[in-house]
Amino acid sequence: RYLEKPLDLESLDRLIGEVAQSVKSERVQEGDDVLISHSSQMRRVLESLRMAAPHYRTAVLITGETGTGKEVTARILHTLTWKGKNQRAPFVPVNCAAIPADLLESELFGAAEGSFTGARRTRHGLVAMANQGTLFLDEIGEMPLVLQAKLLRFLETREYRQLGSTTLHEFTGRIVLASNRNLQEEVRQGRFREDLYYRLNVLNIHLPPLRERLEDIQPLALHFLSTICKERGCAMLSIRPADINLLLRLPFPGNVRELRNLIEASFIHTPPHATVLHLTGIPSAHSVLTSPPTPCSTPLAETAPLDLDVATETFIPSAEAFASAHNLTRLEAAEALLIKAAIKHHFGNLVLTARWLGIARQSLYRKLRQFQIRT
């Protein structure tokens, strides 16, 4: 986005409104929980959360690899669901894998006095704690088959009994479940009930791994760095473009959690009074730096010498298509494609882009208008 000279206040006001709306659409934050949605995949996730928010009586299943942010997503859904209705609605997370199987039922639904040895008084469970709020059941694939049948009935009727009691209690909150397993495969292997799977699959929100949404890496890294700097009471650090390029090449098997840990480790190793983060703690950093980068993360300044045969096969058709779509000559289309690549390489910074291209900023702005390039 850019402004033309002489400055027009009406255009400035409109541009500020567009930027504010863009920023609003790219992240939802509540406290320390933030959902970055620069990528198209995460924008769809955010749209799904907003769609699901009013329907709190329908259970939501969140799937994705370990570290993709399933609990953060559940907390954002909790915020969207109860905002303006019940500001003090509780959010109760339950890790089904961390509770022994023989204790999970009593932990969830509670236990009446005398229901088992040592039950000297009636104890309310986690479901009761989450009433009129959100119950988040994480690692649902770890739940024993016997308890899966009781969970299915609970989802169907929204009623439950304490262990050893005949009194029915109604649950009036939201139920969110999560799994890093492929539940369809678990059903085929006989480790997950088929009827429960279909009951959960009404609203399924899948979180893509970080390696499939590279656009989110830079804003996530900056968010984590900003949060850490505020927690430690120090001035905000910056991240070098070369380090951003390195982050874009990492495989991130631990996904967002791994990125967060990497930024924190780098912050710890950054000398006091530094203004730039010293990126450290990267396993096999040398192999990452020397391995061929993925096409969407290739820095222009670090590409291999131009292979004219390869360039002809890939660049010429792209220029042909761009020229036809925008009514340009092939030379103009080639120039437009170079400008777009340079803008992407400099993460949208038009000042650096113009400097790299060797032209004045005003010339760059003029070409953006001429070629109808949006930034």
C-alpha positions in Angstrom: 0.0 0.0 0.0 1.2 3.5 -0.8 0.1 7.1 -0.8 0.5 9.5 -3.8 1.8 13.1 -3.6 0.4 15.6 -3.0 -1.2 14.0 0.1 -4.9 13.6 0.0 -6.5 13.4 3.5 -9.5 11.4 2.2 -7.2 8.8 0.6 -5.1 8.7 3.8 -8.2 8.0 5.9 -9.4 5.3 3.5 -5.9 3.7 3.6 -5.8 3.7 7.4 -9.2 2.0 7.5 -8.0 -0.7 5.0 -4.9 -1.4 7.0 -6.8 -1.5 10.3 -9.3 -4.0 8.7 -6.4 -6.1 7.3 -4.6 -6.3 10.7 -7.9 -7.1 12.4 -8.5 -10.0 10.0 -5.0 -11.4 10.3 -5.0 -12.1 14.1 -7.4 -12.7 17.0 -5.9 -12.3 20.4 -7.1 -12.8 23.9 -4.6 -12.4 26.6 -1.5 -14.4 25.7 -3.5 -16.5 23.2 -3.0 -15.3 19.6 -4.1 -16.9 16.3 -2.0 -15.6 13.4 -3.8 -15.9 10.2 -1.7 -14.4 7.4 -1.8 -17.6 5.4 -4.9 -18.6 3.5 -5.1 -21.9 5.5 -5.2 -20.1 8.8 -7.7 -17.6 7.5 -10.0 -20.5 6.7 -9.4 -21.8 10.3 -10.4 -18.4 11.7 -13.5 -18.3 9.5 -14.5 -21.7 10.7 -14.1 -20.6 14.4 -16.3 -17.6 13.8 -18.9 -19.8 12.1 -18.8 -22.3 14.9 -18.9 -19.7 17.8 -22.7 -19.2 18.0 -23.4 -22.9 17.9 -22.1 -23.7 21.4 -24.2 -26.8 21.8 -22.4 -28.6 18.9 -19.1 -30.2 19.8 -16.0 -29.1 17.9 -13.2 -31.4 16.9 -9.7 -29.8 16.4 -7.1 -32.0 14.7 -3.5 -31.4 13.7 0.0 -32.4 14.4 1.7 -31.9 17.8 2.5 -28.2 18.4 0.2 -26.7 15.8 -1.7 -24.8 18.5 -4.8 -26.8 19.2 -5.3 -25.5 22.7 -4.7 -21.9 21.6 -7.3 -22.4 18.9 -9.7 -23.9 21.5 -9.2 -20.9 23.8 -9.8 -18.5 20.9 -13.1 -20.4 20.1 -14.0 -20.1 23.8 -13.4 -16.3 23.6 -15.5 -15.9 20.5 -18.3 -18.1 21.9 -18.8 -16.3 25.3 -17.7 -12.8 24.5 -20.6 -10.5 25.3 -22.6 -13.3 26.9 -20.6 -14.6 29.9 -17.3 -12.8 30.4 -16.4 -15.0 33.3 -17.1 -18.3 31.5 -14.6 -20.9 32.7 -12.2 -22.7 30.3 -11.2 -26.1 31.6 -8.5 -28.0 29.7 -8.2 -31.8 30.3 -5.3 -33.8 28.9 -6.8 -37.3 28.5 -3.4 -38.8 28.0 -2.1 -37.5 31.3 -4.8 -39.0 33.5 -4.7 -42.8 34.3 -7.5 -44.7 32.6 -9.0 -45.9 35.8 -9.3 -42.4 37.2 -10.4 -40.6 34.1 -14.2 -41.1 34.5 -14.2 -39.8 38.1 -12.0 -36.9 37.1 -14.4 -36.0 34.4 -17.8 -36.6 35.9 -17.0 -36.6 39.6 -17.7 -39.2 42.3 -20.3 -39.5 45.0 -19.4 -40.2 48.6 -18.7 -43.9 49.1 -18.6 -44.7 45.3 -15.1 -46.3 45.7 -12.6 -47.0 48.5 -11.3 -43.7 49.8 -14.3 -41.6 48.4 -15.1 -40.0 51.8 -17.1 -37.1 50.3 -18.8 -36.2 47.1 -16.4 -34.6 44.6 -17.4 -32.6 41.6 -15.6 -33.4 38.4 -14.0 -31.3 35.6 -17.3 -31.3 33.6 -19.0 -29.6 36.4 -16.2 -27.0 36.7 -16.6 -26.2 33.0 -20.4 -25.7 33.1 -21.6 -22.5 31.4 -18.1 -22.3 29.9 -15.9 -24.6 27.7 -14.7 -28.1 28.4 -11.6 -28.8 26.3 -10.7 -32.5 26.0 -7.2 -32.8 24.5 -5.7 -36.1 23.2 -9.1 -37.6 22.8 -7.6 -40.5 20.9 -6.0 -41.7 24.1 -9.3 -42.3 25.9 -10.2 -45.9 26.7 -12.9 -47.6 24.6 -15.1 -48.1 27.6 -15.1 -44.4 28.5 -15.6 -43.5 24.8 -19.1 -45.0 25.0 -19.9 -42.8 28.0 -18.5 -39.8 26.3 -20.7 -40.5 23.3 -23.8 -40.5 25.5 -22.6 -37.3 27.2 -22.3 -35.6 23.8 -25.7 -36.9 22.6 -27.7 -35.9 25.7 -25.4 -33.3 27.4 -26.2 -35.1 30.7 -23.9 -37.0 33.0 -23.9 -38.9 36.4 -21.3 -38.7 39.0 -19.6 -42.1 39.6 -21.7 -44.0 42.1 -24.7 -41.7 41.8 -28.1 -42.0 40.0 -28.7 -38.2 39.8 -28.5 -36.7 36.3 -26.8 -33.4 35.8 -27.1 -31.2 32.7 -24.1 -29.6 31.0 -24.8 -26.2 29.5 -21.4 -25.3 28.2 -19.3 -25.8 25.1 -17.4 -29.0 24.4 -14.2 -28.9 22.3 -12.1 -32.0 21.6 -8.7 -32.3 20.0 -6.4 -35.1 18.7 -3.0 -35.3 17.0 -3.9 -38.7 15.7 -5.7 -39.7 12.5 -9.0 -40.8 14.0 -10.2 -42.4 10.8 -7.1 -44.7 11.0 -7.8 -45.2 14.7 -11.3 -46.4 13.8 -9.9 -48.8 11.2 -7.5 -50.2 13.8 -10.3 -50.7 16.3 -8.9 -48.2 18.8 -11.6 -45.6 18.4 -15.4 -46.0 18.3 -16.8 -45.4 14.8 -20.1 -43.9 16.2 -18.1 -41.5 18.4 -16.0 -40.4 15.4 -19.0 -39.6 13.3 -20.6 -37.7 16.2 -17.4 -35.6 16.6 -16.9 -35.0 12.9 -19.8 -32.5 12.6 -17.5 -29.5 13.1 -13.9 -30.5 12.4 -11.3 -27.8 12.3 -7.9 -29.0 11.0 -4.7 -27.0 11.8 -2.1 -27.3 9.0 1.5 -27.9 10.0 3.8 -24.9 10.0 5.8 -26.2 7.0 2.6 -25.8 4.9 2.0 -22.1 5.9 5.3 -20.4 5.6 3.6 -17.0 5.5 2.9 -17.3 9.2 6.5 -17.9 10.3 7.7 -14.3 10.3 4.6 -12.8 12.1 4.6 -15.7 14.6 8.3 -15.3 15.3 7.9 -11.5 15.8 4.9 -12.1 18.1 6.8 -14.6 20.3 9.8 -12.2 20.4 7.6 -9.3 21.4 5.9 -11.3 24.1 9.2 -12.5 25.5 10.7 -9.0 25.5 7.7 -7.7 27.4 7.8 -10.5 29.9 11.5 -9.8 30.6 11.1 -6.0 30.6 13.5 -5.2 27.8 13.4 -3.3 24.6 12.0 -5.0 21.5 14.6 -6.8 19.4 14.5 -7.1 15.6 15.2 -10.2 13.5 17.5 -10.0 10.5 16.1 -10.8 7.1 18.8 -13.5 6.6 17.5 -15.2 9.8 13.9 -15.0 8.6 15.1 -16.7 5.4 16.7 -19.4 7.6 13.5 -19.9 9.5 11.6 -20.3 6.3 13.9 -23.2 5.4 13.5 -25.2 8.7 11.3 -28.2 8.6 9.7 -27.5 12.1 8.6 -31.0 13.1 7.5 -29.5 16.4 5.5 -26.8 14.5 4.5 -23.5 16.3 5.7 -24.8 19.7 9.1 -25.5 18.3 9.3 -22.0 16.7 8.4 -20.5 20.0 11.0 -22.5 21.9 13.6 -21.5 19.3 12.9 -17.8 19.6 13.1 -18.1 23.4 16.4 -20.0 23.3 17.8 -17.4 20.9 16.6 -14.5 23.2 18.5 -16.1 26.2 21.7 -16.3 24.1 21.4 -12.8 22.8 23.8 -10.4 24.7 22.4 -7.7 26.9 21.8 -4.3 25.2 21.7 -6.0 21.7 19.2 -4.6 19.3 19.0 -7.7 17.0 18.1 -11.2 18.0 21.0 -13.7 17.8 19.3 -16.8 16.2 20.8 -19.9 17.9 19.8 -23.4 19.0 19.1 -24.6 15.4 19.9 -28.3 15.0 21.8 -29.1 11.8 22.0 -25.4 10.9 24.8 -26.0 8.4 22.8 -28.6 6.5 19.8 -26.2 6.4 21.9 -23.4 5.1 23.5 -25.5 2.4 20.4 -27.5 1.4 18.4 -26.4 -1.7 15.6 -24.1 -0.4 12.0 -24.6 -1.2 10.7 -22.5 -4.1 8.5 -20.3 -1.9 11.3 -19.4 0.4 14.2 -18.9 -2.0 16.0 -15.5 -1.2 16.7 -13.6 -4.4 20.2 -12.7 -3.3 21.2 -16.3 -2.6 19.9 -18.1 -5.7 22.3 -20.2 -7.9 23.6 -18.8 -11.2 20.9 -18.5 -13.7 20.2 -21.5 -15.9 18.8 -20.1 -19.1 17.2 -23.4 -20.2 15.4 -23.7 -16.8 14.5 -20.0 -16.9 13.0 -20.4 -20.4 10.8 -23.3 -19.2 9.4 -21.5 -16.2 9.8 -17.8 -16.5 8.7 -17.3 -20.2 5.3 -19.0 -19.7 4.7 -17.0 -16.5 5.5 -13.8 -18.4 3.2 -14.8 -21.3 0.3 -15.4 -18.9 0.9 -12.2 -16.9 1.1 -10.1 -20.2 -2.1 -11.6 -21.4 -4.0 -11.2 -18.1 -3.0 -7.5 -17.7 -2.8 -6.4 -21.3 1.0 -5.7 -21.2 3.9 -6.3 -23.5 6.1 -9.3 -22.7 8.9 -7.0 -21.6 6.5 -5.1 -19.2 5.3 -8.4 -17.8 8.8 -9.6 -17.2 9.5 -6.3 -15.3 6.3 -6.7 -13.3 7.2 -10.3 -12.3 10.7 -9.1 -11.2 9.1 -6.3 -9.1 6.7 -8.8 -7.4 9.5 -11.2 -6.6 11.6 -8.4 -5.1 8.7 -7.2 -3.0 8.2 -10.7 -1.7 11.9 -11.1 -1.0 11.9 -7.9 1.1 8.7 -8.9 3.0 6.6 -6.1 1.5 9.1 -3.3 2.4 8.9 -1.0 -0.6 11.9 1.2 0.5 14.2 -1.8 0.5 12.6 -3.1 -2.7 13.2 0.2 -4.6 16.8 0.3 -3.3 17.4 -3.3 -4.4 16.0 -2.6 -7.9 18.1 0.6 -8.1 15.2 2.9 -8.7 13.6 5.8 -6.8 10.6 5.0 -4.6 8.4 7.3 -6.7 9.4 5.2 -9.8 8.5 2.0 -7.9 5.1 3.4 -6.9 4.4 4.5 -10.5 5.2 1.0 -11.7 3.0 -0.6 -9.1 0.1 1.5 -10.5 1.0 0.7 -14.1 1.2 -3.0 -13.6 -1.7 -3.2 -11.1 0.5 -4.8 -8.4 -1.0 -4.9 -4.9 1.3 -5.0 -1.9 
